């Protein structure tokens, strides 16, 4: 009999990949998702329970019926710019929603949770790479809400015995190599899918925000981590929690910084297509470089990225992009008949 894990936000990009990794490891993922940003088609490895994490009655009913042994918590509002314009929604969904989830875990005697956190908790540190010892100083409401949930988890662990691990990942990218799930946001804000839209001819150009950063080529440098590698880390974290108590927050990244210009050049090589660019101004609060020190993940979880190169990441993203485009075209033709 499969071991049940509740996956909040399991219809989203990283959450759906984590559901696949859970199923491969012998778990039954039960997706709890409002579908405000997630996709019903991405729920393929277990049942879907539609609901908001702030809905106490609905969440309680789902937990009582499925009796999960643990929770993977992805459900959150997750656009940095939007969090600045609409902070109330972020504090409501990310903090109040997480508090409701934790209280329901206490009530239903579920004592393990792996939390999807972010490098945004660090703000704009000057020293690179970023280790878990780097001070946390978020510069936007999104990062602040994630940091607050991390604090809540620590307090709930001390007071109520809930064992947790917060995984701070950097830039999730790529697609499931078997093309069952991939990245599909609306609006799309991530660099790689935007670049691939330009390669596919569905966008005219990609805007490069800042060409005068203090980096080797003047464009921002980021640490891109394949989504399948992030998914596997969540399973490893869950299993680590079953063996011992709460663990510290852990970075997930490759340790390799790749600039915006390098991403675009790699995408040109992978797709064999021209990709037009337009130089734009720097975005306020956009750190020039964010690169992870991921040695703790290797030590604590035995985690090492299986897809470390940007070319491998873009190749899976491009394969998904093309497959999705074919599927969309087929659905449109069928609807027109």
Buried (B, 14 or more C-beta within 10 A) or exposed (E): EEBBBBBBBBBBBBBBBBBBBBBEBEBBBBBBBBBEBBBEEBBBBBBBBBBBBBBBEBBBEBBEEBEBBBBBBBBBBBBBEBBBEBBEEBBBBBBEBBBBBBBBBBEBEBBBBBBBBBBBBBBBBEEBBBBBEBEBEBBBBBBBBBBBBBEBBBEBBEEEEBBBBBBBBBBBBBBBBEBBBBBBBEEBEBBBBBBBBBBBEEBEEBEBBBBEBEBEEBBBBBBBBBBBBBBBBBBBBBBBBEEEEBBEBBBBBBBBBBBBBBBBBBBBEBBEBEBEBEEEEEEEEBBBBBBBBBEBBEEBBEBEBEBBBBEBBBBBBBBBBBBBBEEEEEEEEEEEE
